[in-house]
């Protein structure tokens, strides 16, 4: 038998979610080795996303089976009111499994997705939404320009070349410092980056007074939830390496994939070192040669690292 009345009956208003949900996917299984600095990377990611975004939003964090220390940190942030929605998974569902939950369950009309190693700069959200709402039939907007695979740009360029309101230009619209900073964060060697920069070009599209670079990427993007729903569910049998499905399928479906012309986000990878001041090879004294920099030794050590990582985590 019920005792008394449920107080919820006397509540006449409930909170409404913001139009935009910023969704961060996090996975830090332990705090050593590759992941030794990842808690600080995550902390920096979440702090930067809240500063000067330019538009109101709710923050959603999906934790994909991280260690207890990381989940305790996230719970503290949620209790302090800095995370509006916190979803804790007991096990690692992989990126595809997490996307199925995030992209269908996020309450916002617009979803701004990012991996947990993204650093956000002022105005990243407002500028991305401006592109999203100006161009027609946009699938995704990444808040930083970089060179993407041409096979994922076919529909974007076909539309731009056929629409009389759009102007397409090909050239080096990404400055060397911006190009180098991002490529270096992915572990590429300075010599290779310089060679790629010399031969790479990109496409700038201007439409109704707003410019964007052709291309986008799954590691960070802003999109309409209704558009993302067309590509669910994602069936990925590995935790990583298959996320390009979103890039491929969105292009095949005829949606535009665009990037901001100026960098508003940065990939930190697994360390904070060198993020604010990227190492530009043209300046400063040459680094002292070490035996592990020798190409055969470097290749062997990296192969061993990759084999160990796959042994433990690629299951």
TORTITI-273650 format. One record per residue (C-alpha): residue number from 1; x, y, z. Coordinates in Angstrom, 2 decimals. Each point is the difference from the previous one (the first is absolute). Example, Ala and Ser with C-alpha at 12.3 -4.5 7.8 and 13.67 -1.06 7.14 Angstrom:
# residues 2
+------+---------+---------+---------+
| resi |    east |   north |      up |
+------+---------+---------+---------+
|    1 |   12.30 |   -4.50 |    7.80 |
|    2 |    1.37 |    3.44 |   -0.66 |
+------+---------+---------+---------+
***
This chain:
# residues 315
+------+---------+---------+---------+
| resi |    east |   north |      up |
+------+---------+---------+---------+
|    1 |    0.00 |    0.00 |    0.00 |
|    2 |    1.32 |    3.43 |   -0.95 |
|    3 |    0.88 |    2.40 |    2.82 |
|    4 |   -0.67 |    3.62 |   -0.93 |
|    5 |    0.19 |    1.61 |   -3.45 |
|    6 |    2.96 |    0.00 |   -2.37 |
|    7 |    1.47 |    3.55 |    0.17 |
|    8 |    0.68 |   -0.15 |   -3.74 |
|    9 |   -3.73 |    0.46 |   -0.58 |
|   10 |    0.29 |    3.59 |    1.17 |
|   11 |    2.87 |    0.89 |   -2.37 |
|   12 |   -1.46 |    2.00 |   -2.87 |
|   13 |    3.13 |    0.64 |   -2.06 |
|   14 |    3.00 |   -2.09 |   -0.99 |
|   15 |    3.35 |    1.02 |   -1.43 |
|   16 |    0.31 |    0.06 |   -3.78 |
|   17 |    3.21 |   -1.04 |   -1.72 |
|   18 |    1.96 |    2.53 |   -2.01 |
|   19 |   -0.30 |   -0.07 |   -3.79 |
|   20 |    3.65 |   -1.13 |   -0.24 |
|   21 |    1.53 |   -2.99 |    1.77 |
|   22 |    3.80 |   -0.17 |    0.12 |
|   23 |    0.86 |   -3.70 |    0.29 |
|   24 |    3.44 |   -1.24 |    1.07 |
|   25 |    0.94 |   -3.67 |   -0.32 |
|   26 |    2.51 |   -1.10 |    2.63 |
|   27 |    2.03 |   -3.19 |    0.46 |
|   28 |    2.95 |   -0.17 |    2.41 |
|   29 |    0.42 |   -3.60 |    1.22 |
|   30 |    2.97 |    0.76 |    2.29 |
|   31 |    2.35 |    2.87 |    0.84 |
|   32 |    3.37 |   -1.31 |   -1.15 |
|   33 |    1.86 |   -0.64 |   -3.25 |
|   34 |   -1.80 |    1.53 |   -2.96 |
|   35 |   -2.71 |    1.32 |    2.34 |
|   36 |    2.31 |    1.48 |    2.66 |
|   37 |   -1.00 |    3.62 |   -0.75 |
|   38 |   -3.51 |   -0.64 |   -1.29 |
|   39 |   -1.84 |    1.14 |    3.13 |
|   40 |    1.64 |    3.42 |   -0.38 |
|   41 |   -0.80 |   -0.04 |   -3.71 |
|   42 |   -3.65 |   -0.77 |    0.80 |
|   43 |   -0.07 |    2.73 |    2.66 |
|   44 |    1.41 |    2.51 |   -2.49 |
|   45 |   -2.53 |   -1.10 |   -2.63 |
|   46 |   -2.97 |    0.51 |    2.32 |
|   47 |    1.27 |    3.31 |    1.35 |
|   48 |    0.63 |    1.41 |   -3.47 |
|   49 |   -3.37 |   -1.07 |   -1.40 |
|   50 |   -1.81 |    2.16 |    2.56 |
|   51 |    1.92 |    3.22 |   -0.64 |
|   52 |   -1.21 |    2.45 |   -2.64 |
|   53 |   -1.89 |   -2.51 |   -2.13 |
|   54 |   -2.17 |    2.89 |   -1.18 |
|   55 |   -3.31 |   -1.87 |    0.36 |
|   56 |   -1.84 |   -1.70 |    2.89 |
|   57 |    0.21 |   -3.78 |    0.18 |
|   58 |   -0.33 |   -3.01 |    2.27 |
|   59 |    3.08 |   -2.16 |    0.54 |
|   60 |   -0.34 |   -3.77 |   -0.31 |
|   61 |    2.89 |   -2.34 |    0.82 |
|   62 |   -0.19 |   -3.67 |   -0.94 |
|   63 |    2.61 |   -2.02 |    1.89 |
|   64 |    0.79 |   -3.24 |   -1.83 |
|   65 |    1.17 |   -2.14 |    2.91 |
|   66 |    2.83 |    2.09 |    1.47 |
|   67 |    1.87 |   -0.77 |    3.21 |
|   68 |   -1.41 |    0.97 |    3.41 |
|   69 |    2.19 |    3.10 |    0.39 |
|   70 |   -1.30 |    1.48 |   -3.25 |
|   71 |   -3.63 |   -0.80 |    0.74 |
|   72 |    0.37 |    1.54 |    3.48 |
|   73 |    1.28 |    3.21 |   -1.61 |
|   74 |   -2.95 |    0.07 |   -2.40 |
|   75 |   -2.49 |   -0.60 |    2.80 |
|   76 |    1.50 |    2.93 |    1.89 |
|   77 |   -0.38 |    2.23 |   -3.07 |
|   78 |   -3.62 |   -1.07 |   -0.42 |
|   79 |   -0.82 |    0.63 |    3.66 |
|   80 |    1.61 |    3.44 |   -0.27 |
|   81 |   -2.37 |    0.85 |   -2.87 |
|   82 |    2.68 |    0.08 |   -2.68 |
|   83 |   -1.35 |   -3.05 |   -1.86 |
|   84 |   -3.74 |   -0.09 |   -0.70 |
|   85 |   -0.17 |   -3.61 |   -1.18 |
|   86 |    2.47 |   -2.68 |    1.09 |
|   87 |   -0.34 |   -3.53 |   -1.36 |
|   88 |    2.26 |   -2.65 |    1.51 |
|   89 |    0.41 |   -3.28 |   -1.84 |
|   90 |    1.21 |   -3.06 |    1.89 |
|   91 |    1.91 |   -1.23 |   -3.05 |
|   92 |    1.59 |    1.39 |   -3.14 |
|   93 |   -2.64 |   -0.08 |   -2.74 |
|   94 |    2.41 |    1.25 |   -2.63 |
|   95 |   -0.49 |    3.27 |   -1.81 |
|   96 |   -2.82 |   -1.33 |   -2.14 |
|   97 |   -1.94 |   -1.28 |    2.99 |
|   98 |    0.51 |    3.27 |    1.85 |
|   99 |   -1.07 |    2.00 |   -3.06 |
|  100 |   -3.22 |   -2.03 |   -0.22 |
|  101 |   -0.90 |    1.15 |    3.51 |
|  102 |    1.33 |    3.56 |   -0.19 |
|  103 |   -1.33 |    0.97 |   -3.42 |
|  104 |   -3.45 |   -1.44 |    0.67 |
|  105 |   -0.32 |    1.00 |    3.65 |
|  106 |    1.50 |    3.50 |    0.16 |
|  107 |   -2.94 |    2.38 |    0.62 |
|  108 |    1.12 |    2.90 |   -2.18 |
|  109 |   -1.17 |    0.80 |   -3.51 |
|  110 |    3.68 |    0.58 |   -0.86 |
|  111 |    2.75 |   -2.35 |    1.22 |
|  112 |    3.57 |    1.25 |    0.30 |
|  113 |    2.06 |   -3.17 |    0.37 |
|  114 |    3.66 |   -0.30 |    0.97 |
|  115 |    2.50 |   -2.58 |    1.19 |
|  116 |    1.44 |    0.53 |    3.48 |
|  117 |    3.30 |    1.42 |   -1.29 |
|  118 |   -1.42 |    3.06 |   -1.76 |
|  119 |    1.05 |    3.48 |    1.14 |
|  120 |   -2.60 |    2.69 |   -0.72 |
|  121 |    0.77 |    3.63 |   -0.86 |
|  122 |   -2.33 |    3.01 |    0.54 |
|  123 |   -2.89 |    0.19 |   -2.42 |
|  124 |    0.31 |   -3.59 |   -1.19 |
|  125 |   -3.69 |   -0.79 |    0.41 |
|  126 |   -1.56 |    3.23 |   -1.29 |
|  127 |    2.19 |   -0.01 |   -3.11 |
|  128 |   -0.76 |   -3.67 |   -0.72 |
|  129 |   -3.74 |    0.49 |    0.38 |
|  130 |    0.22 |    3.04 |   -2.31 |
|  131 |    1.37 |   -2.22 |   -2.78 |
|  132 |   -2.48 |   -2.77 |    0.85 |
|  133 |   -2.97 |    2.36 |   -0.32 |
|  134 |    1.20 |    1.93 |   -3.06 |
|  135 |    0.92 |   -2.76 |   -2.47 |
|  136 |   -2.74 |   -2.31 |   -1.36 |
|  137 |   -0.27 |   -3.69 |    0.88 |
|  138 |    3.01 |   -0.01 |    2.32 |
|  139 |    0.95 |   -3.35 |    1.49 |
|  140 |    2.81 |    1.01 |    2.35 |
|  141 |    2.27 |    2.96 |    0.78 |
|  142 |    3.44 |   -0.48 |    1.54 |
|  143 |    1.33 |    3.02 |    1.89 |
|  144 |    3.49 |   -0.06 |   -1.51 |
|  145 |    1.40 |   -0.09 |   -3.54 |
|  146 |    2.36 |   -2.80 |   -1.04 |
|  147 |    0.54 |   -2.20 |   -3.04 |
|  148 |   -2.51 |   -2.83 |   -0.34 |
|  149 |   -0.30 |   -2.88 |   -2.46 |
|  150 |   -1.32 |    1.16 |   -3.40 |
|  151 |   -2.32 |   -3.01 |   -0.33 |
|  152 |   -2.04 |    1.38 |    2.91 |
|  153 |   -0.47 |    3.39 |   -1.72 |
|  154 |   -1.67 |   -1.05 |   -3.24 |
|  155 |   -3.54 |    1.11 |    0.78 |
|  156 |    1.06 |    3.19 |    1.78 |
|  157 |    2.01 |    1.13 |   -3.03 |
|  158 |   -2.66 |   -1.15 |   -2.48 |
|  159 |   -2.60 |    2.13 |    1.78 |
|  160 |    2.30 |    3.03 |    0.26 |
|  161 |    0.85 |   -0.12 |   -3.71 |
|  162 |   -3.64 |   -0.25 |   -1.03 |
|  163 |   -1.62 |    2.56 |    2.31 |
|  164 |    0.12 |    3.52 |   -1.50 |
|  165 |    0.16 |    1.55 |    3.49 |
|  166 |    3.15 |   -1.94 |    0.94 |
|  167 |    3.56 |    0.95 |   -0.91 |
|  168 |    2.74 |   -2.67 |    0.07 |
|  169 |    3.72 |    0.77 |    0.21 |
|  170 |    2.87 |   -2.46 |    0.13 |
|  171 |    3.24 |    1.00 |    1.68 |
|  172 |    2.07 |    0.05 |    3.17 |
|  173 |   -2.59 |    1.50 |    2.32 |
|  174 |    1.44 |   -1.69 |    3.11 |
|  175 |    3.07 |    1.88 |    1.36 |
|  176 |    3.15 |   -1.98 |    0.69 |
|  177 |   -0.21 |    0.47 |    3.78 |
|  178 |   -3.59 |   -1.29 |    0.09 |
|  179 |    0.83 |   -2.89 |   -2.34 |
|  180 |    3.13 |   -0.98 |    1.96 |
|  181 |   -1.63 |    0.24 |    3.43 |
|  182 |   -2.70 |   -2.50 |   -0.87 |
|  183 |    2.17 |   -2.43 |   -1.95 |
|  184 |    2.60 |   -0.02 |    2.80 |
|  185 |   -2.69 |   -0.82 |    2.58 |
|  186 |   -0.66 |   -3.21 |   -1.96 |
|  187 |    3.62 |   -1.10 |    0.41 |
|  188 |    1.20 |    0.80 |   -3.51 |
|  189 |    3.65 |    0.89 |   -0.54 |
|  190 |    0.87 |    3.66 |   -0.84 |
|  191 |    1.74 |   -0.96 |   -3.25 |
|  192 |   -3.06 |   -1.91 |   -1.21 |
|  193 |   -2.32 |    2.82 |    1.06 |
|  194 |    2.05 |    2.51 |   -2.00 |
|  195 |   -0.07 |   -2.22 |   -3.09 |
|  196 |   -3.77 |   -0.50 |    0.28 |
|  197 |   -0.58 |    3.72 |    0.49 |
|  198 |    1.87 |    0.84 |   -3.18 |
|  199 |   -2.27 |   -2.21 |   -2.12 |
|  200 |   -3.35 |    0.26 |    1.86 |
|  201 |   -2.77 |    2.40 |   -0.96 |
|  202 |   -3.55 |    0.38 |    1.27 |
|  203 |   -3.31 |    1.44 |   -1.21 |
|  204 |   -1.57 |    3.12 |    1.50 |
|  205 |   -3.72 |    0.45 |   -0.61 |
|  206 |   -1.79 |    3.32 |    0.54 |
|  207 |   -3.78 |   -0.02 |    0.21 |
|  208 |   -2.21 |    2.97 |    0.92 |
|  209 |    2.92 |    1.84 |    1.51 |
|  210 |    1.29 |   -2.87 |    2.13 |
|  211 |    3.15 |   -1.97 |   -0.85 |
|  212 |    0.93 |   -3.57 |    0.91 |
|  213 |    2.61 |   -2.57 |   -1.01 |
|  214 |   -1.25 |   -3.19 |   -1.68 |
|  215 |    0.37 |   -2.98 |    2.33 |
|  216 |   -0.78 |   -1.11 |    3.55 |
|  217 |    0.92 |   -2.79 |    2.38 |
|  218 |   -1.50 |   -2.40 |    2.53 |
|  219 |    2.28 |    1.08 |    2.90 |
|  220 |   -1.84 |    3.32 |    0.41 |
|  221 |   -3.09 |    1.28 |   -1.76 |
|  222 |   -3.21 |    2.00 |    0.38 |
|  223 |   -3.13 |   -1.43 |   -1.64 |
|  224 |   -3.77 |   -0.13 |    0.14 |
|  225 |   -1.22 |   -2.93 |    2.07 |
|  226 |   -2.62 |   -0.77 |   -2.65 |
|  227 |    2.71 |   -0.43 |   -2.65 |
|  228 |    2.18 |   -2.22 |    2.20 |
|  229 |   -3.02 |   -2.21 |    0.70 |
|  230 |    0.02 |   -1.06 |   -3.66 |
|  231 |    3.30 |   -1.81 |    0.54 |
|  232 |   -0.88 |   -1.90 |    3.18 |
|  233 |    0.72 |   -2.60 |    1.15 |
|  234 |    3.74 |   -0.38 |   -0.53 |
|  235 |    1.15 |   -3.61 |   -0.08 |
|  236 |    3.71 |   -0.03 |    0.84 |
|  237 |    1.73 |   -3.14 |    1.22 |
|  238 |    3.14 |    1.78 |    1.22 |
|  239 |    0.39 |    2.84 |    2.55 |
|  240 |    1.90 |    2.20 |   -2.46 |
|  241 |    0.93 |    0.25 |   -3.67 |
|  242 |   -3.47 |   -0.25 |   -1.54 |
|  243 |   -1.38 |    3.43 |    0.83 |
|  244 |    0.65 |    1.23 |   -3.54 |
|  245 |   -3.34 |   -1.67 |   -0.77 |
|  246 |   -1.68 |    3.28 |    0.96 |
|  247 |    2.16 |    2.00 |   -2.42 |
|  248 |   -0.61 |   -2.46 |   -2.84 |
|  249 |   -3.73 |   -0.47 |    0.50 |
|  250 |   -0.73 |    3.70 |    0.44 |
|  251 |    1.75 |    0.82 |   -3.27 |
|  252 |   -1.79 |   -2.84 |   -1.80 |
|  253 |   -3.35 |    1.26 |    1.32 |
|  254 |    0.60 |    3.39 |   -1.61 |
|  255 |    0.62 |    2.12 |    3.10 |
|  256 |    2.54 |    2.81 |    0.13 |
|  257 |    3.09 |   -0.51 |    2.17 |
|  258 |    1.58 |    3.32 |    0.96 |
|  259 |    2.71 |    1.50 |    2.24 |
|  260 |    0.57 |    3.45 |    1.44 |
|  261 |    2.59 |    2.12 |   -1.79 |
|  262 |    1.76 |    0.80 |    3.30 |
|  263 |    1.04 |   -2.50 |    2.70 |
|  264 |   -2.47 |    0.03 |    2.88 |
|  265 |    0.92 |   -3.43 |    1.42 |
|  266 |    3.22 |   -1.97 |    0.36 |
|  267 |    0.85 |   -3.65 |    0.44 |
|  268 |    2.01 |   -0.49 |    3.21 |
|  269 |    0.45 |   -3.77 |   -0.44 |
|  270 |    1.23 |   -1.51 |    3.28 |
|  271 |    2.13 |    2.87 |    1.38 |
|  272 |   -0.16 |    3.72 |    0.72 |
|  273 |    3.61 |    0.49 |   -0.99 |
|  274 |    0.51 |    2.26 |   -2.99 |
|  275 |   -3.67 |    0.77 |   -0.51 |
|  276 |    0.08 |    3.75 |    0.58 |
|  277 |    3.33 |    0.56 |   -1.73 |
|  278 |    0.42 |   -2.56 |   -2.81 |
|  279 |    3.53 |   -0.99 |   -0.94 |
|  280 |    0.67 |    1.59 |   -3.39 |
|  281 |    3.08 |   -1.61 |   -1.56 |
|  282 |    1.14 |    3.20 |   -1.73 |
|  283 |    0.75 |    1.73 |    3.33 |
|  284 |    2.24 |   -0.76 |    2.96 |
|  285 |    3.12 |   -2.18 |    0.33 |
|  286 |    0.08 |   -3.49 |   -1.45 |
|  287 |   -0.99 |   -2.76 |    2.40 |
|  288 |    2.87 |   -2.17 |    1.23 |
|  289 |    0.08 |   -3.34 |   -1.83 |
|  290 |   -0.86 |   -3.04 |    2.10 |
|  291 |    0.32 |   -3.68 |   -0.86 |
|  292 |   -3.78 |   -0.50 |    0.22 |
|  293 |   -0.41 |    2.64 |   -2.72 |
|  294 |    1.84 |   -2.25 |   -2.45 |
|  295 |   -2.62 |   -1.17 |   -2.51 |
|  296 |    0.50 |   -3.80 |    0.42 |
|  297 |   -0.06 |    0.26 |    3.82 |
|  298 |   -2.97 |    2.35 |   -0.04 |
|  299 |   -1.96 |   -2.32 |   -2.29 |
|  300 |    0.74 |   -3.05 |    2.15 |
|  301 |   -0.98 |    1.73 |    3.26 |
|  302 |   -3.22 |    1.40 |   -1.44 |
|  303 |   -0.90 |   -3.41 |   -1.42 |
|  304 |    0.56 |   -1.55 |    3.43 |
|  305 |   -2.14 |    2.68 |    1.64 |
|  306 |   -2.78 |   -0.59 |   -2.52 |
|  307 |    0.14 |   -3.78 |    0.53 |
|  308 |   -0.24 |    0.36 |    3.78 |
|  309 |   -2.90 |    2.46 |   -0.26 |
|  310 |   -1.92 |   -2.32 |   -2.34 |
|  311 |    0.67 |   -3.01 |    2.22 |
|  312 |   -1.69 |    1.65 |    2.96 |
|  313 |   -2.64 |    2.26 |   -1.53 |
|  314 |   -0.89 |   -1.00 |   -3.58 |
|  315 |   -2.45 |   -2.76 |    0.89 |
+------+---------+---------+---------+
***
